[in-house]
Amino acid sequence: MECIDIVNELNQRMWDLYQDSLNQFSYETNGYVDIIKFNESVIYNSECNDRKYIEKIDDYEPLLDYVIREYNIYIETISKYKL
């Protein structure tokens, strides 16, 4: 699945769950590096690929799974900061 397809999928899920079009995932590239953001926070950067390597399939975990996991970690982290 390409980065732009992942962003589209995640934004659709956000809409389906929360009817929220203000908080969105976005995709940026300079032709060499792919970046997926949630609002202004980087969730995935292809230059710093931290995806888990799965020996059974001799490949990395699916990018969609990785982005969802990192997004959930981000949300959990920021939800701790309350005034």
Backbone as CSV, one residue per row, in Angstrom:
resi,resn,N_x,N_y,N_z,CA_x,CA_y,CA_z,C_x,C_y,C_z
1,MET,0.850,-1.176,0.000,0.000,0.000,0.000,0.897,1.240,0.000
2,GLU,0.643,2.159,-0.890,1.414,3.390,-1.002,1.047,4.362,0.116
3,CYS,1.958,5.272,0.424,1.733,6.256,1.493,0.448,7.044,1.277
4,ILE,0.208,7.503,0.062,-0.992,8.302,-0.201,-2.250,7.483,0.015
5,ASP,-2.207,6.197,-0.301,-3.355,5.316,-0.057,-3.587,5.124,1.436
6,ILE,-2.508,5.034,2.196,-2.609,4.895,3.651,-3.227,6.141,4.257
7,VAL,-2.782,7.302,3.819,-3.341,8.559,4.316,-4.834,8.638,3.992
8,ASN,-5.207,8.290,2.783,-6.625,8.299,2.412,-7.433,7.340,3.278
9,GLU,-6.899,6.146,3.497,-7.577,5.144,4.329,-7.758,5.660,5.756
10,LEU,-6.715,6.232,6.334,-6.786,6.706,7.718,-7.724,7.903,7.860
11,ASN,-7.706,8.802,6.913,-8.627,9.940,6.974,-10.072,9.477,6.836
12,GLN,-10.294,8.466,6.024,-11.649,7.916,5.910,-12.080,7.282,7.228
13,ARG,-11.178,6.561,7.865,-11.492,5.951,9.171,-11.797,7.024,10.209
14,MET,-11.012,8.100,10.199,-11.262,9.202,11.147,-12.648,9.792,10.904
15,TRP,-13.002,9.980,9.649,-14.315,10.528,9.335,-15.421,9.564,9.769
16,ASP,-15.245,8.289,9.469,-16.261,7.295,9.816,-16.461,7.211,11.327
17,LEU,-15.389,7.340,12.091,-15.482,7.217,13.545,-15.901,8.508,14.241
18,TYR,-15.382,9.644,13.768,-15.536,10.899,14.513,-16.152,12.038,13.700
19,GLN,-16.410,11.840,12.420,-16.890,12.908,11.546,-16.021,14.165,11.711
20,ASP,-14.722,13.948,11.766,-13.755,15.017,11.995,-12.917,15.228,10.743
21,SER,-13.029,16.415,10.167,-12.204,16.722,8.994,-11.130,17.755,9.332
22,LEU,-11.070,18.205,10.574,-10.046,19.168,10.986,-8.739,18.476,11.354
23,ASN,-8.837,17.353,12.015,-7.651,16.588,12.404,-7.448,15.501,11.366
24,GLN,-6.401,15.664,10.557,-6.211,14.749,9.451,-4.764,14.309,9.299
25,PHE,-4.626,13.177,8.641,-3.319,12.704,8.217,-2.990,13.388,6.896
26,SER,-1.706,13.579,6.652,-1.273,14.159,5.385,0.005,13.464,4.932
27,TYR,0.300,13.639,3.663,1.466,13.008,3.044,2.307,14.077,2.372
28,GLU,3.621,13.995,2.593,4.562,14.910,1.948,5.722,14.092,1.394
29,THR,6.288,14.577,0.315,7.490,13.948,-0.226,8.308,14.998,-0.959
30,ASN,9.613,14.765,-0.980,10.488,15.596,-1.801,11.003,14.769,-2.980
31,GLY,10.401,13.618,-3.177,10.813,12.714,-4.237,11.742,11.613,-3.747
32,TYR,12.320,11.800,-2.573,13.235,10.806,-1.997,12.740,10.305,-0.641
33,VAL,12.189,11.202,0.146,11.736,10.874,1.489,10.218,11.013,1.537
34,ASP,9.562,10.000,2.097,8.112,10.028,2.282,7.814,10.298,3.753
35,ILE,6.874,11.193,4.004,6.506,11.557,5.371,4.997,11.502,5.506
36,ILE,4.533,10.841,6.560,3.121,10.848,6.918,3.010,11.593,8.233
37,LYS,2.104,12.576,8.248,1.891,13.394,9.440,0.452,13.275,9.908
38,PHE,0.268,13.499,11.194,-1.058,13.732,11.737,-1.049,15.159,12.233
39,ASN,-1.876,15.987,11.628,-1.790,17.433,11.805,-0.363,17.846,11.469
40,GLU,0.401,18.359,12.393,1.778,18.768,12.082,2.827,17.813,12.661
41,SER,2.400,16.736,13.276,3.325,15.800,13.912,3.682,14.657,12.965
42,VAL,4.974,14.410,12.815,5.440,13.337,11.940,5.167,11.995,12.605
43,ILE,4.449,11.150,11.903,4.139,9.799,12.373,5.060,8.784,11.697
44,TYR,5.404,9.043,10.430,6.284,8.145,9.683,7.195,8.965,8.782
45,ASN,8.472,8.582,8.776,9.478,9.192,7.906,10.276,8.041,7.308
46,SER,10.276,7.924,5.998,10.925,6.788,5.348,12.439,6.751,5.574
47,GLU,13.031,7.867,5.954,14.463,7.898,6.249,14.768,7.306,7.618
48,CYS,13.791,7.294,8.496,13.944,6.759,9.859,12.930,5.636,10.046
49,ASN,13.058,4.608,9.260,12.095,3.526,9.241,12.282,2.622,10.456
50,ASP,11.356,2.725,11.414,11.414,1.919,12.641,10.463,0.733,12.611
51,ARG,9.967,0.398,11.439,9.027,-0.721,11.368,9.709,-2.015,11.790
52,LYS,8.922,-2.896,12.402,9.428,-4.185,12.853,9.710,-5.090,11.659
53,TYR,10.837,-5.775,11.733,11.182,-6.744,10.702,10.595,-8.092,11.103
54,ILE,9.891,-8.715,10.186,9.243,-10.006,10.445,10.013,-11.072,9.682
55,GLU,10.741,-11.913,10.416,11.596,-12.915,9.776,10.805,-13.939,8.979
56,LYS,9.620,-14.315,9.471,8.810,-15.330,8.792,8.525,-14.966,7.341
57,ILE,8.283,-13.696,7.114,7.948,-13.272,5.747,9.110,-12.532,5.085
58,ASP,10.203,-12.369,5.830,11.399,-11.708,5.310,11.075,-10.312,4.775
59,ASP,10.309,-9.576,5.600,9.909,-8.227,5.209,9.518,-7.452,6.466
60,TYR,9.287,-6.168,6.282,8.858,-5.327,7.388,7.345,-5.405,7.552
61,GLU,6.892,-5.057,8.759,5.460,-5.031,9.015,4.792,-4.071,8.033
62,PRO,3.522,-4.294,7.745,2.828,-3.399,6.830,2.851,-1.952,7.341
63,LEU,3.031,-1.040,6.419,3.139,0.369,6.789,1.872,0.867,7.467
64,LEU,0.717,0.427,7.019,-0.538,0.846,7.642,-0.562,0.469,9.116
65,ASP,-0.165,-0.748,9.448,-0.126,-1.194,10.848,0.833,-0.335,11.668
66,TYR,1.974,-0.040,11.089,2.974,0.786,11.779,2.429,2.189,12.049
67,VAL,1.836,2.802,11.052,1.325,4.166,11.217,0.221,4.200,12.270
68,ILE,-0.663,3.231,12.264,-1.723,3.179,13.278,-1.126,3.035,14.667
69,ARG,-0.141,2.158,14.831,0.497,1.983,16.139,1.163,3.279,16.599
70,GLU,1.920,3.916,15.715,2.610,5.162,16.076,1.622,6.295,16.364
71,TYR,0.547,6.347,15.624,-0.497,7.340,15.881,-1.091,7.133,17.274
72,ASN,-1.398,5.891,17.630,-1.968,5.597,18.947,-0.999,5.957,20.065
73,ILE,0.269,5.716,19.866,1.280,6.111,20.858,1.304,7.630,20.994
74,TYR,1.270,8.320,19.876,1.255,9.784,19.883,0.038,10.317,20.640
75,ILE,-1.139,9.798,20.343,-2.375,10.246,20.999,-2.316,9.960,22.505
76,GLU,-1.819,8.797,22.860,-1.697,8.452,24.286,-0.749,9.417,24.988
77,THR,0.327,9.751,24.349,1.322,10.657,24.936,0.747,12.055,25.126
78,ILE,0.113,12.600,24.106,-0.390,13.973,24.239,-1.605,14.061,25.151
79,SER,-2.339,12.967,25.319,-3.510,13.018,26.184,-3.130,13.150,27.665
80,LYS,-1.870,12.939,27.974,-1.402,13.090,29.360,-1.236,14.548,29.770
81,TYR,-1.130,15.420,28.775,-0.889,16.832,29.051,-2.208,17.585,29.146
82,LYS,-2.673,17.689,30.372,-3.921,18.387,30.622,-3.651,19.598,31.507
83,LEU,-4.432,20.630,31.328,-4.306,21.833,32.166,-5.394,21.873,33.192
